[in-house]
């Protein structure tokens, strides 16, 4: 699966996903397009250069699975990333934050089945 995000500052947004979510930049000579791969290889996040008139921060939410939401939130806070409150619903924990382009990010301890 590939998700495309239109962003104004590709390098800044790429560093965010590399630093906090362990994604790896794939080699590219195209300055208007950069793909980041997840550790599992199941998802590619493509950063596409937005036009000046194009708004970043579309109506999407990217969800990353983490084993311990409160611990992940505390670890990120040490490095300057502040999540909203950790919520618990029926034993599921999650918290939300925005990336540098304004896209909604959620971390969750929900176990997602793999194919």
HUWOHU-V981994 format. One record per residue. N is the residue number from 1. RES is the residue in three letters. OMEGA is omega as a letter, one per 20 degrees, with the letter a starting at -180 (NA if undefined). NEAR is the number of other ideal C-beta (glycine too) atoms within 8 Angstrom. Layout:
BEGIN
n->(N	N)
res->(RES	RES)
omega->(OMEGA	OMEGA)
near->(NEAR	NEAR)
END
This chain:
BEGIN
n->(1	2	3	4	5	6	7	8	9	10	11	12	13	14	15	16	17	18	19	20	21	22	23	24	25	26	27	28	29	30	31	32	33	34	35	36	37	38	39	40	41	42	43	44	45	46	47	48	49	50	51	52	53	54	55	56	57	58	59	60	61	62	63	64	65	66	67	68	69	70	71	72	73	74	75	76	77	78	79	80	81	82	83	84	85	86	87	88	89	90	91	92	93	94	95	96	97	98	99	100	101	102	103	104	105	106	107	108	109	110	111	112	113	114	115)
res->(UNK	UNK	UNK	UNK	UNK	UNK	UNK	UNK	UNK	UNK	UNK	UNK	UNK	UNK	UNK	UNK	UNK	UNK	UNK	UNK	UNK	UNK	UNK	UNK	UNK	UNK	UNK	UNK	UNK	UNK	UNK	UNK	UNK	UNK	UNK	UNK	UNK	UNK	UNK	UNK	UNK	UNK	UNK	UNK	UNK	UNK	UNK	UNK	UNK	UNK	UNK	UNK	UNK	UNK	UNK	UNK	UNK	UNK	UNK	UNK	UNK	UNK	UNK	UNK	UNK	UNK	UNK	UNK	UNK	UNK	UNK	UNK	UNK	UNK	UNK	UNK	UNK	UNK	UNK	UNK	UNK	UNK	UNK	UNK	UNK	UNK	UNK	UNK	UNK	UNK	UNK	UNK	UNK	UNK	UNK	UNK	UNK	UNK	UNK	UNK	UNK	UNK	UNK	UNK	UNK	UNK	UNK	UNK	UNK	UNK	UNK	UNK	UNK	UNK	UNK)
omega->(r	r	r	r	r	a	r	a	a	a	a	a	r	r	r	a	r	a	a	a	r	r	a	r	r	a	a	r	a	a	a	a	r	r	r	a	r	r	a	a	a	a	r	r	a	r	a	r	r	r	a	a	a	a	r	r	a	a	r	r	r	a	r	r	r	a	a	a	a	r	r	r	r	r	r	a	r	a	r	r	a	r	r	a	r	r	r	r	r	r	r	r	r	r	a	r	r	r	a	r	r	r	a	r	r	r	a	r	r	r	r	r	r	a	NA)
near->(5	8	10	7	15	10	14	7	8	12	6	8	14	12	8	10	12	12	7	9	8	7	11	8	10	9	3	8	3	6	6	6	11	11	12	15	10	12	7	5	5	6	9	11	13	12	14	10	11	10	5	5	3	7	5	12	8	8	2	8	8	10	9	9	10	9	4	7	13	8	7	10	12	8	8	12	10	6	8	6	8	6	12	5	5	10	7	7	6	4	5	9	11	13	13	10	11	9	11	9	12	7	14	9	12	12	14	12	11	8	5	5	4	4	2)
END
